[in-house]
Amino acid sequence: MDPEILAIMDALWKKCDMYKERDKKDKKKSIEDDLMGGVPAFNNMPVPKPNWNELNYVPTKKNVSMSEEEFEEAIVALALKNAKSGNLDLTHEWYKLQTDYISVVSPDRKAASEMMIYAQGKWSAVFTPEEQARVSKFGQIYMETLKQYEAEHGQFSYNNSKTGSKSILLNTLA
């Protein structure tokens, strides 16, 4: 992972730890008070509460209906579907599956917003190490499936909605 991103994440974790220590001492304040109560402000604008109806791709603890094996089968099936169609854009289906896959190990962000960050007018998750491991595993399963498809069927073209059709040789990627 990019060292700059790791440094930012480390700073965020330290900030979360600082808040947790403060909260142990002062039960009247919490991160939720700071983030949701409008206390901090960016450019003198209060921070809005997360609207969970709009945060479809932010992982949070929930009951999942798939086993680990079913998740892996669904990732492989999606990669094969995308390879066969030539559409490797990250679609709603891809994001939803990845979010559900990560949510297995996610904290309850709806109840505890300290694992969230508000930047550039939107809410995002700050991933735990367990979530980061799931993101990596999801990507690994997906890419290995695409590489296997390519090895069996030869180099294929994919459609990129932003740049047009291109050929890609996945087996050369690290």
Order of alpha helices (4+ residues) and beta strands (2+ residues): alpha-alpha-beta-beta-alpha-alpha-beta-beta-alpha-beta-beta
